[in-house]
Amino acid sequence: MRRAITVSAHPHDSASASQARPLLFFGVGTGRSGTMAIVNVLAAEPGVTCTHEGKFRHAEVAGQQVLPFLTLENRLAYERPHEAAEMFARTRGNLYEIARERGGTHFGDIAYNYAPFLAPIAARYPETKLIVFFRNGIEFVRSAAQASGVDPAPVGWPPREKPLSAVERFIELGRLAPRQDDPLAPRWESFDHVARNAWLWSETNRLILDGIASRPPGSTFVIRYEQFFADPVSGYAELRKFLDLVAEPLPRVLDILRLPINRRADKAIGPYESWSRTQRDRFRELAGPMMRRLHYSFDDEIPEREGVQ
């Protein structure tokens, strides 16, 4: 049996230390890595409030916004890391108060926007738990953007010729790009969406790996998309243990785990073997080192399982 978590009163928490505190958790990944599916499943658990980028999700449909957006702060924190702690305090400084207002035993938010904020998270909420999502970079690049039409959940850089909706243009303002002092900055305008998303995948994962390196043992749970969704029931059982969800999961929770949530049917590019030589070379240049660091090869592509993003 896992030992219950006990924590001391948080200096930024105005409530009485004697009041029961919910377990606080965050999730972070590049996007297109199963995050929305996991949000839906955890939100169905009794006593758990789990949001996706600060808002409730009903399958892919956005619901009530519970926490402020971090869309623009995502890029600002990346470009100005010395200001990240202040941005985080301003947008996420009262989570225990919000959690108590919601009620329940657990409160969490899962978003790609947390990649530049992992140090502030650890500093402000040292007792928090963190779920990290990894996915093969080739499949991220393929599904990071929608080739045509309005993208309801834009994550990566779209093809240059694609007309963008107002929401897509707004999210693009907060998407990571090389800093001005980055050696890649002068080449950025020449990159197509494949190269840009290869860089985005690699750099986001670099931020995540740097951010979790100093976390205490047992405070981080890694979901590798290809392994987790190959056997989601077993994978989810381990995640529930990590989050100290001790009761047996309700049947509806496992039913949601099998739903087709945020599946990308219209991918921005075809299989890796169909890419041009330039696209493959740039992907290997920009994402190859991170592919090796995360123990992915260029030969282990796993087709996207129907039912997950």
HELIX and SHEET records of a PDB file:
HELIX    1   1 THR A   35  ALA A   43  1                                   9    
HELIX    2   2 THR A   71  GLU A   79  1                                   9    
HELIX    3   3 PRO A   81  GLU A   83  5                                   3    
HELIX    4   4 ALA A   84  ARG A   92  1                                   9    
HELIX    5   5 LEU A   95  ARG A  102  1                                   8    
HELIX    6   6 TYR A  112  PHE A  117  5                                   6    
HELIX    7   7 LEU A  118  ARG A  124  1                                   7    
HELIX    8   8 GLY A  137  SER A  143  1                                   7    
HELIX    9   9 ALA A  166  LEU A  173  1                                   8    
HELIX   10  10 ALA A  185  SER A  190  5                                   6    
HELIX   11  11 HIS A  193  ILE A  212  1                                  20    
HELIX   12  12 TYR A  225  PHE A  228  1                                   4    
HELIX   13  13 PRO A  232  PHE A  242  1                                  11    
HELIX   14  14 PRO A  251  LEU A  257  1                                   7    
HELIX   15  15 TYR A  272  SER A  274  5                                   3    
HELIX   16  16 ARG A  277  ARG A  293  1                                  17    
SHEET    1   A 5 VAL A  48  HIS A  52  0                                        
SHEET    2   A 5 HIS A 106  ILE A 110  1                                        
SHEET    3   A 5 LEU A  23  VAL A  28  1                                        
SHEET    4   A 5 LYS A 129  PHE A 134  1                                        
SHEET    5   A 5 THR A 220  ARG A 224  1                                        
SHEET    1   B 2 LYS A  55  HIS A  58  0                                        
SHEET    2   B 2 VAL A  61  GLN A  65 -1                                        
END                                                                             
